[in-house]
Amino acid sequence: MEEIKEIKEIKEIKEIKEKTQKKSKGIGFKLLFMSLVMGLLLLGLLCISGQLKSRENTYKKAKYDIANSAGGTLDFTGPVIAVPYRKTWTENVYKDGKQFKETRTEDSYKIIQADTTRINVTLNSELRTVGIYSTPVFTGNAGINSTFSYTKLNDSSDTVYYPSKAVFCIKINNSSVMERPVFTINDKQLQTDLYTIFGAQYIGAPLPYTEGKYNFKVSLALRGAEKISYSISSKETYFKMESDWPSPGFTNYTFLPDTRTINDNGFTAEWHIPFGTDDLHQYIGADLIESVNLYKKLHRALTYGFFFIIIPFLILFLFEIFAKIQLHPMHYLLSGAATVLFFLLLLAISEHTMFEPSYIAAALAASVTVSLYLISITKKYTLGIIMMLIFVLLYSFLYFSLRSEDYALLLGSIFAFSILVGIMYVTRKVDWYKLERK
């Protein structure tokens, strides 16, 4: 009898051991399949990221085409007086082992700055579209008034000036000018033409006198797209800009405005630069910024894509543990696919309408689909409601992260840590070795 009892005990121990091994294998295989499914979904996110980059490149090309057809970004400088000169010098050259003196010449321009320049720019803006893409373009006027003190330049032993060929000129592309301007110099009107100075295009008129005080006036009818910038070319500069565009940017320039007013009806900005330099690479101006940078937001949203895979998976896994349901890896795959396709839906819809409604529509589509799918396969409405609340939390977090660019990393870190703490708390009493095989 004792031997039979021992045999039974050995059999029971063996059965328990085999059962435990099967349970472990079951959980192990489940986690392995979940890892494979997550890998497939991450691959899907990469494909969506590629599609996003492709659409962004199409958008940039459309913006470039619109800007070019509207005259391009508007950059100008001046007025200045350009006096041509020729410099001559000799150099020692060596040929066939012998030294020779060779005469060299260089033709260039001496640039004379204005004493004071006052510029008033007024711009009227609108959005131009190509297909579904748009970019701001503008037309307007720049009234320029300058004063010059021009003294005839004296020749030197190696430099000869040609004051009879000197010109008043403004550096600007002819594509940015809507009408041929007329320069008024000391109340005398001068017709303008195109000149090439230092390899760049200038609009200018011959200098009427060889020296003296000059009062310069011109009204430029302008057009352009996306931005307007002015290169400081005077000893003292006053610059005022008015536009009906409501979202300007001033930070990409050398000097910020001294005063500015911005509202829904446009902006006004004023600069006073009391000291000019010979460096023509000091700029003032404004960018016409589109208030919603859609593709930047979408790129940032995709950086949180992993949350939208791992968190629903963890919730479904916890449902298996606590709600006594059994889910197949295919259920995980289909549920995860719906959350990944949220990003593709967001991209597609937001290209046609405002970002906020697009976000709500895509979020509702993904969350409602997964929640109803979970109810359908488990027949438990409570689980679907819980999953819906989880998605509300997820999409709310993502939305506020997109709106709070400066605090996005902080919010993301706190959110991820909070999720981890919550899962650790919920599963603190789970004995992972005694889980029944689902």
BELRA-V280462 format. One record per residue. N is the residue number from 0. RES is the residue in three letters. PHI is phi as a letter, one per 30 degrees, with the letter a starting at -180 (NA if undefined). PSI is psi in whole degrees, -180 to 180 (NA if undefined). OMEGA is omega in whole degrees, 0 to 359 (* if undefined). Layout:
n: [N,N]
res: [RES,RES]
phi: [PHI,PHI]
psi: [PSI,PSI]
omega: [OMEGA,OMEGA]
This chain:
n: [0,1,2,3,4,5,6,7,8,9,10,11,12,13,14,15,16,17,18,19,20,21,22,23,24,25,26,27,28,29,30,31,32,33,34,35,36,37,38,39,40,41,42,43,44,45,46,47,48,49,50,51,52,53,54,55,56,57,58,59,60,61,62,63,64,65,66,67,68,69,70,71,72,73,74,75,76,77,78,79,80,81,82,83,84,85,86,87,88,89,90,91,92,93,94,95,96,97,98,99,100,101,102,103,104,105,106,107,108,109,110,111,112,113,114,115,116,117,118,119,120,121,122,123,124,125,126,127,128,129,130,131,132,133,134,135,136,137,138,139,140,141,142,143,144,145,146,147,148,149,150,151,152,153,154,155,156,157,158,159,160,161,162,163,164,165,166,167,168,169,170,171,172,173,174,175,176,177,178,179,180,181,182,183,184,185,186,187,188,189,190,191,192,193,194,195,196,197,198,199,200,201,202,203,204,205,206,207,208,209,210,211,212,213,214,215,216,217,218,219,220,221,222,223,224,225,226,227,228,229,230,231,232,233,234,235,236,237,238,239,240,241,242,243,244,245,246,247,248,249,250,251,252,253,254,255,256,257,258,259,260,261,262,263,264,265,266,267,268,269,270,271,272,273,274,275,276,277,278,279,280,281,282,283,284,285,286,287,288,289,290,291,292,293,294,295,296,297,298,299,300,301,302,303,304,305,306,307,308,309,310,311,312,313,314,315,316,317,318,319,320,321,322,323,324,325,326,327,328,329,330,331,332,333,334,335,336,337,338,339,340,341,342,343,344,345,346,347,348,349,350,351,352,353,354,355,356,357,358,359,360,361,362,363,364,365,366,367,368,369,370,371,372,373,374,375,376,377,378,379,380,381,382,383,384,385,386,387,388,389,390,391,392,393,394,395,396,397,398,399,400,401,402,403,404,405,406,407,408,409,410,411,412,413,414,415,416,417,418,419,420,421,422,423,424,425,426,427,428,429,430,431,432,433,434,435,436,437]
res: [MET,GLU,GLU,ILE,LYS,GLU,ILE,LYS,GLU,ILE,LYS,GLU,ILE,LYS,GLU,ILE,LYS,GLU,LYS,THR,GLN,LYS,LYS,SER,LYS,GLY,ILE,GLY,PHE,LYS,LEU,LEU,PHE,MET,SER,LEU,VAL,MET,GLY,LEU,LEU,LEU,LEU,GLY,LEU,LEU,CYS,ILE,SER,GLY,GLN,LEU,LYS,SER,ARG,GLU,ASN,THR,TYR,LYS,LYS,ALA,LYS,TYR,ASP,ILE,ALA,ASN,SER,ALA,GLY,GLY,THR,LEU,ASP,PHE,THR,GLY,PRO,VAL,ILE,ALA,VAL,PRO,TYR,ARG,LYS,THR,TRP,THR,GLU,ASN,VAL,TYR,LYS,ASP,GLY,LYS,GLN,PHE,LYS,GLU,THR,ARG,THR,GLU,ASP,SER,TYR,LYS,ILE,ILE,GLN,ALA,ASP,THR,THR,ARG,ILE,ASN,VAL,THR,LEU,ASN,SER,GLU,LEU,ARG,THR,VAL,GLY,ILE,TYR,SER,THR,PRO,VAL,PHE,THR,GLY,ASN,ALA,GLY,ILE,ASN,SER,THR,PHE,SER,TYR,THR,LYS,LEU,ASN,ASP,SER,SER,ASP,THR,VAL,TYR,TYR,PRO,SER,LYS,ALA,VAL,PHE,CYS,ILE,LYS,ILE,ASN,ASN,SER,SER,VAL,MET,GLU,ARG,PRO,VAL,PHE,THR,ILE,ASN,ASP,LYS,GLN,LEU,GLN,THR,ASP,LEU,TYR,THR,ILE,PHE,GLY,ALA,GLN,TYR,ILE,GLY,ALA,PRO,LEU,PRO,TYR,THR,GLU,GLY,LYS,TYR,ASN,PHE,LYS,VAL,SER,LEU,ALA,LEU,ARG,GLY,ALA,GLU,LYS,ILE,SER,TYR,SER,ILE,SER,SER,LYS,GLU,THR,TYR,PHE,LYS,MET,GLU,SER,ASP,TRP,PRO,SER,PRO,GLY,PHE,THR,ASN,TYR,THR,PHE,LEU,PRO,ASP,THR,ARG,THR,ILE,ASN,ASP,ASN,GLY,PHE,THR,ALA,GLU,TRP,HIS,ILE,PRO,PHE,GLY,THR,ASP,ASP,LEU,HIS,GLN,TYR,ILE,GLY,ALA,ASP,LEU,ILE,GLU,SER,VAL,ASN,LEU,TYR,LYS,LYS,LEU,HIS,ARG,ALA,LEU,THR,TYR,GLY,PHE,PHE,PHE,ILE,ILE,ILE,PRO,PHE,LEU,ILE,LEU,PHE,LEU,PHE,GLU,ILE,PHE,ALA,LYS,ILE,GLN,LEU,HIS,PRO,MET,HIS,TYR,LEU,LEU,SER,GLY,ALA,ALA,THR,VAL,LEU,PHE,PHE,LEU,LEU,LEU,LEU,ALA,ILE,SER,GLU,HIS,THR,MET,PHE,GLU,PRO,SER,TYR,ILE,ALA,ALA,ALA,LEU,ALA,ALA,SER,VAL,THR,VAL,SER,LEU,TYR,LEU,ILE,SER,ILE,THR,LYS,LYS,TYR,THR,LEU,GLY,ILE,ILE,MET,MET,LEU,ILE,PHE,VAL,LEU,LEU,TYR,SER,PHE,LEU,TYR,PHE,SER,LEU,ARG,SER,GLU,ASP,TYR,ALA,LEU,LEU,LEU,GLY,SER,ILE,PHE,ALA,PHE,SER,ILE,LEU,VAL,GLY,ILE,MET,TYR,VAL,THR,ARG,LYS,VAL,ASP,TRP,TYR,LYS,LEU,GLU,ARG,LYS]
phi: [NA,d,d,d,d,d,d,d,d,d,d,d,d,d,d,d,d,d,d,d,d,d,d,d,d,d,d,d,d,d,d,d,d,d,d,d,d,d,d,d,d,d,d,d,d,d,d,d,d,d,d,d,d,d,d,d,d,d,d,d,d,d,d,d,d,d,d,d,d,c,j,i,d,c,b,b,a,j,d,b,c,c,c,d,b,b,c,b,a,c,b,d,b,c,b,h,i,c,c,b,c,b,d,c,b,b,c,a,b,c,c,c,d,d,d,b,b,c,b,b,c,b,b,c,c,a,c,c,b,b,i,c,c,b,a,d,b,a,b,l,b,b,c,c,b,b,b,b,c,c,c,e,d,c,d,b,d,c,b,b,c,b,d,d,c,d,b,d,a,b,d,a,d,d,d,c,c,d,b,d,d,c,d,c,b,h,i,c,d,b,d,c,b,c,b,c,b,h,i,c,c,b,c,b,b,d,d,d,b,d,a,k,c,b,c,c,b,a,c,c,d,c,b,l,b,i,a,b,b,b,c,d,b,b,d,b,b,c,b,b,b,b,a,c,d,d,b,d,b,c,d,c,b,d,b,d,d,d,b,a,b,b,a,d,c,k,b,b,b,b,b,b,c,d,b,c,b,d,d,d,c,c,b,b,l,a,c,c,c,d,d,c,d,e,d,d,d,d,d,d,d,d,d,c,e,d,e,d,c,d,d,e,d,d,d,d,d,d,d,d,d,c,c,h,c,b,c,d,e,d,d,d,d,d,d,d,d,d,d,d,d,e,d,d,d,d,d,d,d,d,d,c,b,d,d,d,d,d,d,d,d,d,d,d,e,d,d,d,d,d,d,d,d,d,d,d,d,c,i,b,d,d,d,d,d,d,d,d,d,d,d,e,d,d,d,d,e,d,d,d,d,d,d,c,d,d,c,d,d,d,d,d,d,d,d,d,d,d,d,d,d,d,d,d,d,d,c,d,c,d,c,d,d,c,d,d,d,d]
psi: [-40,-37,-41,-40,-41,-41,-43,-42,-42,-41,-43,-43,-42,-43,-42,-42,-45,-40,-42,-42,-41,-41,-45,-43,-41,-47,-41,-46,-38,-47,-37,-47,-39,-38,-42,-42,-43,-38,-43,-40,-37,-37,-39,-40,-39,-40,-41,-38,-40,-41,-39,-45,-39,-45,-35,-40,-39,-41,-44,-39,-41,-42,-42,-43,-43,-46,-43,-43,-21,8,-6,177,141,117,130,163,156,-176,157,165,125,115,118,148,162,128,134,136,165,148,148,126,153,132,128,37,6,152,133,156,128,136,131,149,151,127,130,-165,141,122,126,121,157,153,-47,139,132,127,130,118,131,128,139,124,161,161,127,142,149,111,-123,3,149,160,150,135,166,157,159,-163,142,112,121,129,126,154,139,146,100,119,137,134,138,137,158,-177,-28,-1,131,125,154,77,-23,-16,9,152,146,135,155,129,114,145,141,-23,-16,-4,126,-25,150,119,158,123,135,116,115,45,11,127,133,133,147,162,175,138,151,116,127,31,5,163,129,151,125,176,148,143,123,-23,163,-21,165,-171,137,136,120,134,144,150,116,124,114,159,156,-168,143,-40,160,131,149,130,126,124,25,158,-29,134,132,127,128,135,133,139,158,7,129,-7,80,160,131,0,-8,19,168,-39,135,156,147,-40,151,149,126,129,-173,-19,-2,-157,158,133,144,140,147,114,102,-21,119,167,174,-9,112,22,30,122,150,157,-165,145,141,98,135,129,-30,109,88,-51,-30,-42,-41,-38,-42,-37,-40,-25,-20,11,-33,-37,-38,-4,-53,-40,-49,-35,-44,-39,-44,-39,-40,-35,-40,-36,-48,-30,4,47,165,123,140,151,-28,-33,-40,-43,-48,-39,-42,-37,-38,-40,-34,-40,-13,-43,-37,-41,-43,-44,-49,-44,-40,-17,-14,-14,-177,156,-44,-51,-36,-43,-46,-43,-45,-41,-43,-42,-46,-48,-43,-40,-49,-41,-45,-36,-41,-41,-41,-40,-21,-18,26,109,-31,-41,-39,-40,-43,-44,-38,-42,-37,-44,-37,-43,-46,-51,-29,-44,-47,-42,-46,-28,-39,-32,-28,75,-41,-25,14,-46,-43,-47,-42,-42,-45,-42,-47,-43,-38,-41,-44,-45,-42,-43,-40,-38,-45,-36,15,-28,7,128,100,-20,-19,13,133,145,129,NA]
omega: [180,179,179,179,179,179,179,180,179,179,181,178,180,180,178,180,180,180,178,179,179,179,180,179,180,179,179,179,179,180,178,179,178,178,178,179,178,177,178,181,175,175,176,177,178,178,178,177,177,178,178,179,179,179,178,178,176,178,181,178,178,177,180,180,179,182,180,181,180,179,179,175,188,177,177,178,179,6,174,171,179,181,180,176,175,178,182,177,179,178,173,177,181,179,182,177,180,181,178,171,182,181,179,175,177,176,181,182,169,182,178,183,173,174,181,176,176,183,174,182,175,184,171,189,172,176,174,185,167,186,179,185,181,176,182,172,183,167,181,183,174,175,185,175,181,173,181,168,187,175,182,181,181,177,175,183,183,184,178,179,180,184,179,179,180,182,162,183,175,179,180,177,180,178,180,183,184,179,177,184,174,178,173,184,184,179,177,181,181,176,185,177,179,177,173,182,184,178,180,183,177,168,186,177,181,177,187,182,183,177,178,177,181,169,186,176,173,173,182,172,191,169,180,182,168,181,172,180,181,178,183,183,182,179,175,187,170,184,178,180,175,180,176,178,190,184,178,173,184,191,181,186,184,183,171,178,173,176,177,175,183,174,183,181,178,182,172,180,181,177,168,180,188,182,175,178,175,179,181,180,173,192,166,182,183,171,173,188,172,190,179,175,190,188,175,179,182,176,179,179,182,178,178,182,181,177,185,172,188,184,175,177,180,180,179,179,177,175,179,183,190,183,177,175,180,181,178,176,178,176,177,182,183,178,178,179,179,179,178,181,173,183,178,176,180,178,185,184,185,175,183,181,183,188,185,177,178,180,181,181,181,180,178,181,183,186,180,180,182,181,178,178,179,177,183,185,182,183,180,183,182,181,178,179,178,180,178,178,177,180,176,178,181,184,175,177,182,182,181,175,179,179,183,186,183,184,185,181,180,180,180,180,180,181,181,180,179,177,179,179,180,180,178,180,182,185,186,182,180,174,187,180,185,178,176,180,182,*]
